Amino acid sequence: MKTKSKHLIILWAAINFASCVSVKQQTLQPVNRNLSSEYNPVSKALHPVFRVFRLNENSARLYIKLFTEELNFSRANNENVNKAVVIIHYDILNSYRDNTIIDSTTHVFNLIKEEKENSKVSIIDIKNLKQEKFVLQIRITDQYSGSKSSSFVDVDLSQIDGFQNYMSYYKSGNVPLFLGWTSTNQKILLENPRNQSHLTVKFYKADFPAALPPQTSVGEARGNLKPDSVWQLAFSGQAVFTAKRKGIYRFQSDTTVNQGYAVINFGKDFPLFQNSREMLEGLNYLLSTEELEQMEDSPNKKLELDNFWLKAAGSDDKAGELIRIWYSRATYANYYFSSYTEGWKTDRGMIYMVFGPPQTVNKTDGAERWTYSSRNGKVLNFIFVKKQNSVSDNHFVMQRDISYRNYWFTAVESWRKGTVYQYQ
């Protein structure tokens, strides 16, 4: 299975500054944006990835990764080099619902494509910040193809030892670690602007159960976040470490606050599902506890998987299509929603896999509302609330309710009968 979320080799882009326009504060009407395209890979031509790193009290650095296969490169230029021209514009907003523009800047980048290069990374420094919490709306245009994207990034520089106070890179080539997870034995270079002699490292084995159905009353099924080991890492603005084992590596410059930064090793194949054990585990939401335990105890897990999908679909071709859709959703769930655990195990990942990408996503400061609409005008909403978490800044918990019971069983039964569920 191919996915843009696999590990990519990145060579740094040559950055050519073209324009920088700062606008005065503009207050517009409150807005209610539909941000569903951020979780739907087929809804836009460009799929940028972002990372924010705090430089000092009033400036931050924005890293932007673009995939070369999505850009239009051309030699029709004076230099006769294989070049793409990308326009990146950002607005600094107070919040998702407040359309006040605090500042606005446009940059133009000439990106030269090198051999075997899969992505380009560009950098924009955001200076003279007037506030610590805001939302970046980032619009990107490929000048040659006309392809566009619009994305939103939360920025929170208020924490003294928060996630965005750290930056991490793959040691080979200083390639930014955008999504916070890595694989076994990768050397990671870690940066933090604070003047520290060491960082405290806490390691967690991090094997957590999958999310519980939306009609349950007990909330998320999370394990106990007690570190399995703790040690000191020598630090002088930078440090190098290796994620030798699967699990969570949490770094703190100040252990008196429940903050810090984490790099997670989910295994060498993550975010993909590459073997029968992983694929069987990913069936969690479609099986009863007894069925899952029986299949996990089987000496031939591949046969158990094949039999499940063939029984559901009735034919090899249809079974193959169901498998492709289910595990594509699981992979994208890992890409979009991973926090302290794999994305497919989270509340958002569970709903994404069973119900599909939502038609509407509305965000506020600290919550998301997903809406599924039927042809006759009925709607089904799921609310996810952002929870403070010492390991991840991407942790959301669903507001559960017994009223979801019939919707859940209808959706699961649809999959088990060989039909990709659609809300009706």
C-alpha positions in Angstrom: 0.0 0.0 0.0 1.4 3.4 -1.0 0.7 6.4 1.2 2.2 9.9 1.4 2.7 9.3 5.1 5.5 6.9 4.7 9.0 7.9 5.6 10.4 10.3 3.0 13.9 11.3 2.1 13.9 15.1 2.1 16.5 17.5 0.7 16.3 21.1 1.8 14.8 23.5 -0.7 16.6 26.6 -1.8 14.6 29.4 -0.4 14.1 32.6 -2.4 12.2 35.3 -0.6 10.0 37.3 -3.0 7.6 39.3 -0.9 6.6 40.0 2.7 3.4 42.0 3.2 2.2 42.7 6.7 -1.3 44.0 7.0 -3.0 45.9 9.8 -5.4 44.1 12.0 -8.7 43.5 10.2 -11.9 42.4 12.0 -14.4 40.5 10.0 -17.5 38.6 10.8 -17.3 35.4 12.9 -16.9 32.3 10.7 -17.8 28.6 10.8 -15.4 27.0 8.3 -15.8 23.5 7.0 -12.3 21.9 7.4 -13.2 18.4 6.3 -10.6 18.6 3.5 -7.9 18.3 6.1 -9.0 14.7 6.8 -9.9 13.7 3.2 -6.9 12.9 1.0 -8.9 13.0 -2.3 -10.4 16.5 -1.7 -7.3 18.6 -2.7 -4.3 18.3 -4.9 -1.7 19.4 -2.4 -1.1 17.8 1.0 1.4 19.9 2.9 2.6 19.1 6.4 3.6 21.7 8.9 5.6 22.1 12.0 6.0 25.2 14.3 9.1 25.8 16.4 9.4 28.6 18.9 12.7 30.6 18.4 12.3 33.1 21.2 9.7 35.2 23.1 8.4 37.0 20.0 9.2 34.8 17.0 8.6 31.3 15.7 9.7 29.2 12.7 7.2 27.5 10.3 8.4 24.4 8.5 6.4 23.4 5.4 6.8 20.0 3.6 5.5 19.6 0.1 5.5 16.3 -1.9 7.3 16.6 -5.2 4.9 14.3 -7.0 2.1 16.8 -6.3 4.1 19.8 -7.7 4.5 20.8 -11.3 8.2 21.1 -12.2 9.4 22.7 -15.4 12.6 23.6 -17.2 11.0 26.5 -18.9 13.1 29.1 -17.1 16.2 31.1 -17.8 18.3 28.8 -15.6 17.1 25.6 -17.5 16.6 23.8 -14.1 13.8 21.6 -13.1 11.9 24.1 -10.9 8.5 24.5 -9.3 7.3 28.0 -8.1 5.2 27.8 -5.0 3.4 30.8 -3.3 2.8 30.4 0.4 0.6 32.9 2.1 -0.3 32.9 5.8 -2.8 34.8 7.9 -2.5 35.0 11.7 -6.0 34.6 13.2 -7.1 35.0 16.8 -9.0 31.7 16.6 -11.0 29.4 14.3 -14.2 31.3 14.9 -12.7 34.8 15.0 -11.8 36.0 11.5 -9.6 38.9 12.8 -6.4 38.9 10.8 -3.5 39.9 13.1 -0.9 39.8 10.4 -0.5 38.5 6.9 2.5 37.6 4.8 3.2 36.1 1.3 6.4 34.3 0.3 7.5 32.8 -3.0 9.7 29.8 -3.2 11.7 28.5 -6.2 12.0 24.7 -5.5 14.7 22.9 -7.4 14.0 19.2 -7.9 16.9 16.9 -7.2 17.2 13.2 -8.3 15.3 10.7 -6.1 13.8 13.5 -4.0 10.3 12.9 -2.7 9.6 16.1 -0.9 10.8 19.7 -0.4 10.9 21.6 2.9 10.6 25.4 3.1 11.0 27.6 6.1 9.3 30.9 7.1 10.3 32.8 10.2 7.3 34.6 11.8 8.6 37.6 13.7 7.2 40.3 16.0 4.5 38.1 17.4 2.0 40.0 19.6 0.4 37.0 21.2 1.3 33.5 22.3 -1.8 31.6 21.1 -3.2 31.9 17.6 -4.2 30.0 14.5 -2.3 30.1 11.2 -4.3 29.9 8.0 -1.9 28.8 5.3 -2.7 29.0 1.6 -0.4 27.4 -0.9 -0.4 27.7 -4.7 1.6 25.8 -7.3 2.1 28.6 -9.8 2.7 26.3 -12.8 -0.2 23.9 -12.3 -2.6 26.2 -10.3 -3.1 23.5 -7.6 -4.0 25.0 -4.3 -4.5 24.0 -0.6 -5.7 25.8 2.5 -4.7 24.6 5.9 -5.0 25.6 9.6 -2.3 25.2 12.2 -2.7 25.7 16.0 0.1 27.7 17.6 0.5 27.7 21.4 3.7 29.3 22.6 2.5 30.0 26.1 3.9 26.9 27.7 7.5 27.2 29.1 8.3 23.6 28.1 5.6 22.9 25.5 5.6 20.8 22.3 6.4 23.7 20.0 9.5 24.7 22.2 11.2 21.7 20.7 12.4 20.8 17.2 13.6 17.4 16.1 15.4 16.1 12.9 16.6 12.9 11.5 20.4 13.1 12.2 21.2 12.1 8.6 20.6 15.3 6.6 18.8 17.3 9.3 15.4 16.2 7.9 12.6 17.6 10.2 10.5 15.1 12.1 7.1 16.6 11.2 4.7 14.1 12.9 6.5 13.1 16.0 7.0 9.5 15.3 10.0 7.5 14.1 11.2 4.0 13.6 13.7 1.8 15.5 17.4 2.8 15.6 16.9 6.2 13.9 19.2 8.8 15.2 17.2 12.0 16.2 18.7 15.4 16.7 16.7 17.4 19.3 16.7 21.2 19.7 15.4 23.5 22.5 16.3 27.2 22.9 16.4 27.0 26.7 19.8 27.0 28.4 19.9 23.6 30.0 22.7 21.2 31.0 20.5 18.2 30.5 17.0 16.9 29.5 15.0 14.4 31.6 13.9 11.5 29.4 11.0 9.3 30.4 10.3 6.1 28.5 6.9 4.4 28.2 6.3 1.0 26.6 3.1 2.5 25.2 0.8 -0.5 24.3 -2.7 0.9 24.6 -6.1 -0.6 23.8 -8.2 0.6 20.9 -11.0 3.1 21.5 -14.3 2.0 22.9 -17.5 2.4 20.9 -19.3 5.8 21.0 -22.3 4.6 23.0 -20.2 3.4 25.9 -20.2 5.4 29.2 -16.7 4.8 30.4 -14.7 7.1 28.1 -11.4 6.4 26.6 -9.6 3.2 27.5 -6.1 4.5 28.2 -3.3 2.7 30.1 -1.5 4.1 33.0 1.1 6.7 31.8 3.8 5.7 34.4 7.3 5.7 32.9 9.1 2.4 32.6 12.4 4.1 32.9 13.9 7.6 33.5 17.3 9.0 32.6 19.2 12.2 32.0 20.4 13.2 28.5 23.3 15.6 28.2 22.1 18.8 26.5 23.5 22.1 25.3 20.8 23.4 23.1 21.0 20.2 21.0 21.2 16.5 21.8 21.2 13.3 19.8 19.3 10.2 20.8 18.3 6.9 19.3 14.8 5.3 19.6 16.0 1.8 20.2 12.7 0.3 21.4 9.1 0.7 20.5 7.4 3.2 22.9 7.2 6.8 23.9 10.3 8.9 24.6 9.3 12.0 26.5 11.7 14.9 27.0 11.5 17.6 29.6 13.7 20.6 30.4 11.5 21.3 33.4 10.0 18.4 35.4 8.1 20.7 37.7 5.4 21.2 35.0 3.5 18.5 33.2 4.8 19.5 29.8 7.5 18.5 27.4 8.0 16.9 24.0 7.7 13.3 22.8 9.1 11.2 20.0 7.2 7.9 19.6 8.5 4.7 18.0 5.4 2.8 16.8 7.5 0.2 14.9 9.2 0.0 11.5 6.1 -0.3 9.3 4.0 2.5 10.9 1.7 4.0 9.7 1.1 1.1 7.4 -0.4 -2.3 8.2 2.1 -4.8 6.7 1.5 -8.1 8.4 -1.3 -10.4 9.5 -1.0 -9.6 13.2 -1.3 -5.8 12.6 -4.2 -6.3 10.1 -6.0 -8.6 12.5 -5.6 -6.1 15.3 -7.0 -3.4 13.0 -10.2 -5.4 12.7 -11.0 -4.6 16.4 -14.1 -2.4 15.6 -15.8 -5.0 13.4 -15.4 -8.0 15.8 -16.8 -9.0 19.1 -14.3 -9.6 21.9 -14.7 -13.4 21.6 -14.2 -13.3 17.8 -11.1 -11.2 18.1 -9.6 -13.4 20.9 -10.3 -16.6 18.8 -8.6 -15.1 15.7 -5.6 -13.8 17.7 -5.1 -17.3 19.2 -5.1 -18.9 15.8 -1.8 -20.2 14.5 -2.8 -19.0 11.0 -3.8 -15.4 11.3 -3.7 -14.8 7.6 -6.3 -17.5 7.0 -8.5 -16.0 9.7 -8.3 -12.6 8.0 -9.0 -14.0 4.5 -12.0 -16.0 5.9 -13.5 -12.9 7.6 -13.3 -10.7 4.5 -14.4 -13.5 2.1 -17.4 -14.3 4.3 -18.3 -10.6 4.5 -17.8 -9.9 0.8 -18.8 -13.1 -0.9 -16.1 -12.9 -3.6 -12.4 -12.4 -3.9 -12.8 -9.1 -5.9 -15.2 -7.6 -3.5 -13.2 -8.7 -0.5 -10.1 -7.1 -2.0 -12.0 -3.8 -2.4 -13.2 -3.9 1.2 -9.7 -4.6 2.5 -8.3 -1.8 0.4 -10.8 0.7 1.8 -10.7 -0.4 5.4 -6.9 -0.4 5.8 -6.5 2.8 3.7 -8.7 4.4 6.3 -6.7 2.9 9.1 -3.4 4.1 7.6 -4.8 7.7 7.2 -6.1 7.5 10.7 -2.6 6.8 11.9 -1.4 9.7 9.8 -4.0 12.3 10.9 -4.8 11.3 14.5 -1.9 9.6 16.2 -1.2 11.0 19.7 0.2 8.9 22.6 -1.1 5.9 20.7 -1.6 4.9 17.1 -4.2 7.0 15.3 -6.4 4.1 14.4 -6.8 3.4 18.2 -8.0 6.9 19.0 -11.6 8.1 19.2 -11.3 10.1 15.9 -9.5 7.2 14.2 -12.3 4.8 15.2 -15.1 7.0 13.8 -13.0 7.7 10.7 -12.5 4.0 9.9 -16.1 2.9 10.5 -18.1 5.9 9.3 -15.5 7.3 6.8 -14.2 10.9 6.3 -16.8 13.4 7.6 -18.6 15.7 5.2 -18.2 18.6 7.5 -15.6 19.4 10.2 -16.0 22.5 12.3 -13.2 23.5 14.7 -13.1 25.7 17.7 -10.3 26.4 20.1 -10.2 23.0 21.7 -12.9 20.9 20.0 -14.0 19.5 16.7 -17.5 18.6 15.4 -17.8 16.1 12.7 -21.0 15.9 10.7 -22.3 13.2 8.4 -25.3 14.1 6.3 -27.8 11.9 4.6 -29.5 12.5 1.3 -32.8 13.3 3.0 -31.3 16.0 5.2 -30.6 14.0 8.4 -27.3 14.7 10.2 -25.2 12.7 12.6 -22.7 14.7 14.7 -19.7 13.6 16.7 -18.0 16.0 19.1 -14.3 15.6 20.0 -12.7 17.7 22.8 -9.0 18.4 23.0 -7.5 17.1 26.2 -4.2 18.3 27.7 -1.7 15.5 27.4 1.9 15.3 28.5 2.9 13.3 25.5 0.9 14.7 22.5 -0.7 18.0 21.4 -3.0 16.0 19.1 -5.1 14.2 21.7 -9.0 14.4 21.4 -11.6 12.5 23.3 -15.1 11.9 22.0 -18.3 13.0 23.9 -19.9 9.6 24.2 -23.7 9.0 24.4 -26.0 6.0 24.4 -27.9 7.5 21.5 -25.1 6.4 19.2 -25.8 2.8 19.8 -28.1 2.1 16.8 -25.9 4.1 14.5 -22.8 2.1 15.6 -24.3 -1.3 15.2 -25.9 -0.4 11.8 -22.5 0.7 10.6 -20.6 -2.3 11.9 -23.2 -4.7 10.5 -23.0 -3.0 7.1 -19.2 -3.7 7.0 -19.8 -7.3 8.2 -22.3 -7.9 5.3 -19.8 -6.6 2.7 -20.9 -3.0 2.2 -18.9 0.1 3.0 -21.1 2.0 5.4 -22.6 5.3 4.4 -24.9 7.3 6.8 -28.4 7.4 5.4 
